[in-house]
Amino acid sequence: MDYFLIIIALLLCITGIAGCILPGLPGPPFSYLALWFLQWAFHPFSIRFLVIWLIIVIVVSVLDYYLPIWTAKRFGATRQGIILSIVGMLVGIFFTPVGMIGGLIAGAILGDLIAGRSLSEAFSSGGATVFGTLLSIGLKLIVSGILVFYTIVEVIAFLIQKF
């Protein structure tokens, strides 16, 4: 049963890292859930450790939704710019991660131009939208990366102990 839970934890780690980049998948919660599968398998973590990381995951998950919008609004993005940046990101994800960023930029700029902003204003708010999104992705990757690190270290320690 321990090995089954370990495999699920490792799959959750992969999903967690992918979820940091792919829109719609909550990366850090998947990575955090991996810790719980290990906890059920062989209790490597303290409750305090799990609670602290739960709080961090909640904060980063909330920031993931508000940070891109906050930075976009702070630099004057319009509602149309924000909506089209999301659409552009979703369309771009089908091409590559670079396509996702390109779609995000193009959507933000196009949306602001449609809303009647000047080209320089559209570029400014488009850049802010991209900055907020990349900052959000970076925070999620850092948190998920740390959680994956803890998971892998504990799995290796467990396997060394077993053999």
Backbone torsions as a table, in degrees:
resi	resn	phi	psi	omega
1	MET	NA	-35.9	179.0
2	ASP	-59.0	-42.7	-177.6
3	TYR	-67.5	-36.1	176.9
4	PHE	-62.9	-44.9	179.1
5	LEU	-65.8	-35.9	177.3
6	ILE	-65.2	-43.2	178.9
7	ILE	-62.3	-43.3	177.3
8	ILE	-61.6	-42.7	179.1
9	ALA	-60.2	-43.5	179.8
10	LEU	-67.2	-37.3	175.4
11	LEU	-65.4	-37.8	176.1
12	LEU	-65.1	-34.3	176.4
13	CYS	-63.5	-45.0	178.4
14	ILE	-62.4	-44.8	178.5
15	THR	-63.2	-38.2	179.2
16	GLY	-62.8	-44.9	178.6
17	ILE	-66.2	-43.6	177.6
18	ALA	-62.1	-37.9	-179.1
19	GLY	-67.7	-18.1	176.2
20	CYS	-71.7	-27.3	-176.2
21	ILE	-101.1	-42.1	-177.9
22	LEU	-78.8	128.7	178.0
23	PRO	-68.3	142.7	177.4
24	GLY	98.1	-20.8	177.4
25	LEU	-101.9	123.9	179.3
26	PRO	-80.5	98.5	-174.9
27	GLY	-60.8	-59.8	-176.9
28	PRO	-58.2	-38.7	177.2
29	PRO	-61.9	-36.0	176.5
30	PHE	-65.5	-44.0	179.0
31	SER	-63.3	-38.4	178.3
32	TYR	-66.3	-39.8	178.6
33	LEU	-60.9	-30.7	176.5
34	ALA	-60.2	-38.7	177.7
35	LEU	-60.0	-39.8	-179.0
36	TRP	-68.0	-35.0	176.7
37	PHE	-65.2	-38.0	174.8
38	LEU	-67.2	-38.4	178.9
39	GLN	-60.6	-42.6	178.1
40	TRP	-66.9	-30.6	-177.6
41	ALA	-75.7	-51.5	-173.8
42	PHE	-149.5	18.0	171.8
43	HIS	52.1	57.5	-179.3
44	PRO	-84.0	-14.5	-172.4
45	PHE	-114.5	152.2	174.4
46	SER	-83.4	159.5	177.9
47	ILE	-63.9	-37.6	178.5
48	ARG	-59.7	-45.1	177.4
49	PHE	-57.6	-47.5	-178.6
50	LEU	-65.5	-38.5	179.6
51	VAL	-68.5	-43.1	178.6
52	ILE	-59.9	-45.1	-179.8
53	TRP	-70.4	-29.8	174.8
54	LEU	-62.4	-44.4	179.0
55	ILE	-63.4	-43.5	179.0
56	ILE	-61.9	-44.1	-179.8
57	VAL	-63.5	-40.8	178.6
58	ILE	-63.7	-46.0	-179.7
59	VAL	-61.3	-46.4	-179.7
60	VAL	-65.6	-36.8	178.8
61	SER	-66.2	-39.7	177.3
62	VAL	-67.7	-44.1	177.9
63	LEU	-61.0	-32.4	179.7
64	ASP	-58.3	-34.9	-179.2
65	TYR	-84.8	-30.9	-173.7
66	TYR	-98.8	-27.1	-175.7
67	LEU	-62.0	-49.6	179.0
68	PRO	-61.9	-40.4	-179.4
69	ILE	-68.8	-41.3	-179.5
70	TRP	-62.5	-47.0	-179.4
71	THR	-66.6	-37.6	178.6
72	ALA	-63.5	-47.1	179.8
73	LYS	-66.1	-36.4	179.9
74	ARG	-61.1	-32.1	179.6
75	PHE	-102.0	17.4	170.2
76	GLY	85.9	19.5	178.0
77	ALA	-65.5	145.4	178.1
78	THR	-89.7	168.0	177.0
79	ARG	-58.8	-42.4	178.9
80	GLN	-63.2	-38.3	178.3
81	GLY	-63.8	-41.7	179.0
82	ILE	-66.9	-44.8	-179.3
83	ILE	-63.2	-47.7	-178.8
84	LEU	-70.2	-25.8	175.4
85	SER	-66.7	-38.7	177.4
86	ILE	-66.2	-44.3	178.5
87	VAL	-61.7	-45.1	179.4
88	GLY	-61.1	-39.0	179.0
89	MET	-65.6	-43.0	-179.4
90	LEU	-66.0	-38.8	177.3
91	VAL	-68.9	-43.3	-177.7
92	GLY	-65.2	-26.9	-177.6
93	ILE	-63.2	-23.2	179.8
94	PHE	-73.8	-13.2	-179.0
95	PHE	-97.9	-60.5	177.1
96	THR	-167.6	171.2	171.7
97	PRO	-59.3	-33.5	176.3
98	VAL	-66.6	-37.2	175.9
99	GLY	-64.0	-33.6	178.1
100	MET	-64.0	-44.8	179.2
101	ILE	-67.7	-42.8	177.8
102	GLY	-61.2	-42.3	177.4
103	GLY	-64.9	-37.4	177.4
104	LEU	-62.4	-46.9	-179.6
105	ILE	-65.2	-49.7	-178.0
106	ALA	-60.9	-42.6	179.7
107	GLY	-64.1	-42.2	-179.7
108	ALA	-64.7	-44.6	-178.9
109	ILE	-67.6	-46.6	-179.9
110	LEU	-61.0	-43.3	179.3
111	GLY	-61.5	-41.4	178.6
112	ASP	-69.6	-35.0	176.2
113	LEU	-66.2	-40.4	177.3
114	ILE	-62.4	-35.2	-179.9
115	ALA	-75.8	-2.8	175.7
116	GLY	97.1	11.2	178.4
117	ARG	-77.7	157.2	175.6
118	SER	-73.6	165.2	-179.0
119	LEU	-61.5	-41.8	-179.6
120	SER	-67.6	-38.0	176.8
121	GLU	-66.2	-39.6	179.4
122	ALA	-64.9	-40.9	178.3
123	PHE	-66.6	-38.3	179.4
124	SER	-64.0	-49.3	-179.5
125	SER	-71.8	-31.5	175.6
126	GLY	-64.1	-41.9	176.7
127	GLY	-63.9	-38.7	178.5
128	ALA	-66.4	-39.0	178.1
129	THR	-62.2	-44.2	178.6
130	VAL	-64.6	-43.4	179.2
131	PHE	-59.0	-47.4	180.0
132	GLY	-62.5	-40.6	179.7
133	THR	-67.4	-45.1	179.4
134	LEU	-65.9	-36.4	176.1
135	LEU	-63.1	-42.5	178.5
136	SER	-63.5	-45.4	178.2
137	ILE	-62.0	-41.8	179.2
138	GLY	-61.7	-44.4	177.7
139	LEU	-60.9	-43.8	179.4
140	LYS	-63.9	-41.1	179.4
141	LEU	-65.1	-38.5	178.7
142	ILE	-63.5	-49.7	-178.8
143	VAL	-63.6	-48.0	179.8
144	SER	-64.3	-38.1	178.5
145	GLY	-61.8	-41.9	178.0
146	ILE	-65.4	-43.0	179.5
147	LEU	-65.3	-38.6	176.3
148	VAL	-65.2	-40.3	177.0
149	PHE	-57.9	-49.6	178.4
150	TYR	-59.5	-40.9	179.9
151	THR	-62.3	-48.9	-177.4
152	ILE	-65.1	-42.0	178.7
153	VAL	-59.7	-45.0	-179.1
154	GLU	-69.3	-36.3	177.4
155	VAL	-65.3	-44.4	178.7
156	ILE	-62.4	-44.3	178.9
157	ALA	-60.9	-41.7	178.5
158	PHE	-62.8	-45.2	-178.5
159	LEU	-68.1	-36.8	176.9
160	ILE	-63.9	-41.9	180.0
161	GLN	-65.0	-36.0	-177.4
162	LYS	-74.0	-29.3	-175.6
163	PHE	-112.7	NA	NA
